[in-house]
Amino acid sequence: MDSTLVLYNSLNGKKETFKSILPNHVGMYVCGPTVYSNVHLGNCRTFISFDLIFRYLQHLGYKVRYVRNITDAGHLENDADEGEDRIAKKARLESIEPMEVVQRYTVDFRDTMAQFNALVPSIEPTATGHIVEQIELIKEIIEQGYAYEVNGSVYFDVIKFNKDIPYGKLSGRNIEDLIHNTRTLDGQSDKKNPQDFALWKKAEPVHIMRWPSPWSEGFPGWHLECTAMSTKYLGSQFDIHGGGMDLKFPHHECEIAQAESIHKKSPVNYWLHANMLTLNGKKMAKSTGNNILPGEMFSGENSIFKKAFSPMTVRFFILQAHYRSIVDLSESALEASEKGFQRLIDGISKLERLPIGDKTSDFDLVKWKNKCYAAMNDDFNSPLLIAHLFDAVKYINAVDNGLQQINKDDLKDLSKLINDFFFDVLGLLNEDDNNKENGGVQLDGALNLILELRNKARASKDFETSDLIRDSLSELNIQINDTSEGTTFKIN
Ligand SMILES: [Zn+2]
């Protein structure tokens, strides 16, 4: 590696040179989804951002252990330890087992991430698979004197912890503000102070997701699972912890307190947070209807956009913004990304058949390569890398049109670099190739036959049949275009 990677550490708000704890190895933990509903597009943005980071670290030669959990218990409706367990609630509403809910939405999550061409993490541990580790962790925190039991539930004592180790480092909230701003719980809670958070909750008789523990039959607090699983698989101190911006407080702050109460040292060297995704300028929320699921975008079956957008268009659109900036989904922005993406794909596919010149190339490849690395080394600046890829495609088109030259060695290097950056690092795919792999040749043949029959119908003025064919194909998201050179089709 000839250049250094710099990343923005949310812990101190500064860009820092990345140095891994072990040479050439990186331990990275990212908070995964709570699997009680279809994965939210905003969450996909977070996971696509960390997929980019995972890919780039591997590209730089690091051996990365990437742990992303599945929350399948313990996440209550309200982040302040109140309400029903999200998964148990869904199970009750649908009269199915909680584990059926978990299975259904874990499969949905994995399918969606695969459509986005996100790599599978090294380990995907579940909260219910680590109850024993969580109970052990609570015992250790009690032993250190930072947790107390009341009526079968165990709470983390934030006030006592803060006297020894400052609380609020990540979110920049100090304890006085928290005391001032946390609402009192009207005597409904067993907590000593409203800032305290649950490590273990005694289950009410109706609560079905329950496990035995030294304190009661119950379930772990939401923040605990990430400390248990990150420590188990990455150690008491690891390199990178990531998640969505909304998890900074209280979730990540509580993770830090739990780990520090036992190990007396910062558990994570670099905290990375991906920003929000908004829809037409507003926060996405089911309650307001300003909401769209990934599957609804891909199929076009939604009331927000007029047309369907493919997984690669959405991925490309997301990567055209820096992971720390807010991204706003809108029809016009997505259409622009779709065009841009196609322009890159078209340019890249010309590489194989570019005419080779014998003179010096009209492009400074070394300078371009350095610019690409400089972009990614500057806190994973994917929009800048994409801008450089557009420059390369402009050059490819100029060579293709005979306006500029490229020699044999440079063509080989440029092809390799584009392959590295476009496919490996950005994780983009040529969806046309994909369609061909999935029986696309037969599909093309069958579609051409249908178009031929439609043209025959039109020639004999049987417009009823020709319209039926067009409309039925359109319902399947296959668009047909009549041009002066014949009829073509496009699968959306
Ligand atoms: Zn977490």
Boltz pocket constraint, residues with backbone or C-beta under 6 A from the ligand:
constraints:
  - pocket:
      binder: B
      contacts: [[A, 30], [A, 31], [A, 32], [A, 222], [A, 223], [A, 226], [A, 251]]
      max_distance: 6.0
